[in-house]
Amino acid sequence: MPLTIYASLSLVKWLDELPTLPQPVRMAMVVAMHLVLFAVAYVGSFLIRFDFSIPDNWMETVWLGLGLVLTTKMIVFGLLRMYQGWWRYVSIYDLLTLTRALIVAGVAFILVNVFTNLISPPRSIYIIDFGLSLVLVGGARGSLRLMREALQSRTTAGPERQNVLILGAGDTGETLLREINKNRNLPYKPIGFLDDAQHKQGLKIHNVSVLGRMDELAHYADKHNVATVLIAMPSANREQLRRVVNIAKDAGVETRILPAVETILSAGVWSPIRSARSHSRTSSGALLCDSTCNRSGACSKASA
């Protein structure tokens, strides 16, 4: 086990240091990886087309086309700056960008064949090669991020984590859960979501279940030893926030409120999670003041 942990820590450190390598070294590694993956995709497309037994009369086409497809794809990817991405932050946007680049490269490959008549591969090769290239390159980029986050979550020491429930199974709740899972310095362990939307009941977000409705907070807090709930309901009005905080107060748990990202940016402040517990013993007006502070960055006492 110590050897496994040491190897995991070393791999995490290596993945973190990749972006800090000298640019020529980093670029050479990225280009070499793309060359290998593109070659595998092209040869693999012929293997799939001919049921993993390429006829001898097609071998010349395979090898002549290999150099042509590699040259075309590498030039197109270079022109579209596809080697500059920071893979630890790869996202769906990067996958769409990759798809667009592969379409451009595929069209360029077809046009080169049409005008040079160098090779005449089966037309299905273009489609299979595109699909394999997308899977291989996209998988390589995404797997590096997933590997880093998985290893980091297992090996990075952090503070003792307390069980929490997230109130609100929407976009903000998903973002909060993803950040907690990624950042081991946050002292939270999400147990589940609570949401009043009927269609969300029983669903899972990043393998964390929507356990029930808001008014079941006391039951789930007691069942899972939860002392803190995180409110991820930026679109909730004052009455809805008051109701949720009162439910949490009756359950005897601490309440923290997370505003929407656009609210934080528009207010020019950064205080994403703030406690509402200090206001739980005061009037409802003070409680609304706390909610207003968290959502807009400006505190003004509101009447009940």
Secondary structure, DSSP 8 states (H G I E B T S, - for coil): -HHHHHHHHHHHHHHHHGGGS-HHHHHHHHHHHHHHHHHHHHHHHHHHHTTT---HHHHHHHHHHHHHHHHHHHHHHHHTTTT---GGG--HHHHHHHHHHHHHHHHHHHHHHHHH------THHHHHHHHHHHHHHHHHHHHHHHHHHHHHHHH------EEEEEE--SHHHHHHHHHHHH-TTS-EEEEEEE-S-GGGTT-EETTEEEEE-GGGHHHHHHHTT--EEEE--TT--HHHHHHHHHHHHHHT-EEEE---HHHHHHHT-----EE-GGGTTS-HHHHHHHHHHHHHS-------
